[in-house]
Amino acid sequence: MTTKIVIGLDGTENGERAIAFAKDLAGRIGACELLVVYVIEWSPFTFQTPEENALRHKRREEEIELATSRIVEPAVQALKSEGFAAYGIVRHGDVAETLNAITVENDGSQIIVGRASADGIKKRLFGSSTQYLVMHADVPVTVVN
Amino acid sequence: MIISKKLGVSGLATGLLANAAAAQEAVGLDEKINQAFSDFTGPFVSFIFAPFPGTSVPWIVMWLVIAATVFSLYFAFVQFRFFGHAVSLVKGDYSDPNDAGEVSHFQALATALSGTVGLGNIAGVAVAVGIGGPGATFWMIVAGLLGMASKFTECTLGVKYRNEYDDGTVSGGPMYYMSKGFNELGLPGGKILAVLFSIFCILGALGGGNMFQANQAHQQIAGITGDFPGWITGLVFAGIVFAVIVGGLKSIARVTEKVVPFMGVMYVLAALVIIIMHADQIGWAFGQIFAGAFTGLGVAGGMVGALIQGFRRAAFSNEAGVGSAAIAHSAVRTKEPITEGFVSLLEPFIDTVVICTMTALVIIITQQLVIDPETGMYMLNEEGTAVATVDGNSGVSLTSAAFASAFGWFPYVLAVAVVLFAFSTMISWSYYGLKAWTYLFGEGATKELVFKIIFCIFVVIGAAANLGPVIDFSDAAIFAMAVVNVFALYFLMKVVRQELSSYAERLRSGEIRKFGH
């Protein structure tokens, strides 16, 4: 059976470290598939103007296109060029919940993420997405420093 | 929301507009403009607000209430059968995670609500209770509950027949379901209705959705800071509106869109606290509401007076049947248009059944209305037109006094709330007007800019002068929207029924089910 490892990217160098760690791990496991995931932070419970709503579909397409072409696709291509089986997913939502949901849907066996960058007051109050993921994920989570 | 001077009646005017007196004098040209305009538009205004023959009820109110009743019966009280389902939809229980990032049901509901919740809930209710007594509350709730079916019908159609463009943007609303829907059913005249609706919508957006709001916001600001020329408020408001709708300065809109719901929640919480503080009188207050609903308890016009005031307030506060919400809801991308209908039926519930009722309860429970201790009936004011209040308040000042009896600082919060509500209503109506404009003249950056600039100019005009006839006319235009819209809905409601039975069947069979979150 192929082991599937989910790599959560956040568009920063933390993601690079997560990829490096995942490659190392995958190299040791052997038959292994890497799933590169980028979650666009989004909540269905925000307040918007009518005009924002009307443009929302267009914006969403643009956001997905941007995240795919700038972050996920380069990572997937780099992994493939090194001989790994890899593919990518971009989705909107709460970072921790969505990363976990994608992992469960795709039968991922573990999640690897970089340590989230410091985020000021918000992080102190609510904790980071990484903390939330570690506490609530359905599979083991590795946080790479 | 919009309050008509016709409907808000002079009580509101005296309370709210007293500060405007000096400002009006400062605008010398005002009188002439008023006169010319009222001569020109008078017949139209009189027609829209004319009483139904043999009664004192404006026929437009009956038109809306009858429509709401017909839709309630035709859809077998969809507002109660699918209420729980509507809440589930808003919570996102049925949202496909793969559609995340699109406009959610919650966002569509919140956007539409920010266009309707406002001055109508604060001042309009005070007018209704002030004139119709506590019994008006009962009829207001009844009309609110019935209005849920009108909203359901129009918003389902709004999504079903909207236009989607290649660039991914959408345009929807009554003008689209009139032309496309009538065409689909092989009925003539859809295009004419759509054009009529669009014209009324533009006029309503510039008037009730803009000038009246700017005017009331200025009254509130002047009430706190002391009187100053309205054009100053107008210019500041116009500048901000311009920055948002022309400059695309989303940050201001976002702040408003966040603050407005917060204000709404705070308003309801404050009302709840006051009601709980008078917990021993809750039973009495409801007793007054029920007794007043059927006897009038001595108010002018008796039971019928209470009924008219209640129906008026609800119909004009939640905009059910007017068609504006159908424009706001059309932005949602959903595979099932009817889900947007379900969500929208929560609007009259929140707007009228919850928020308006809170206002009414606070006014009743803090005993702002004077009761004759001997007869238990309400005493009338000197003119005999409304119930006498403790300090002679009416409109916003009555609501303000009721809240101030518990929290002395509340009038300041209320003033801020009114200004913000006015602003968010203007942003919403600028969009409704724009959609009607582009329907008539076509999509395009320059055409849109022309409307947006006209809209901003009207902000200044609205704040600078108390243009009574203009406001009457623009409110008449909004209700003229309802005449055209409801007429079209009667023809198109069978389309909604097909959608409803298909959806209900699939919901029953489990084909439509919750996504595991």
Interface residues (C-beta under 8 A of the other chain):
Chain A: I40 W42 P44 F45 T46 F47 Q48 T49 P50 E51 E52 N53 A54 L55 R56 H57 K58 R60 E61 E63 I64 R91 H92 G93 T98 A101
Chain B: G92 S95 P97 N98 A100 G101 E102 V103 S104 H105 F106 Q107 A108 A110 T111 S114 G115 D167 G168 T169 V170 S171 V244 I245 K250 A253 R254 E257 K258 V260 P261 I327 A328 A331 V332 R333 I427 S428 Y431 Y432 H517
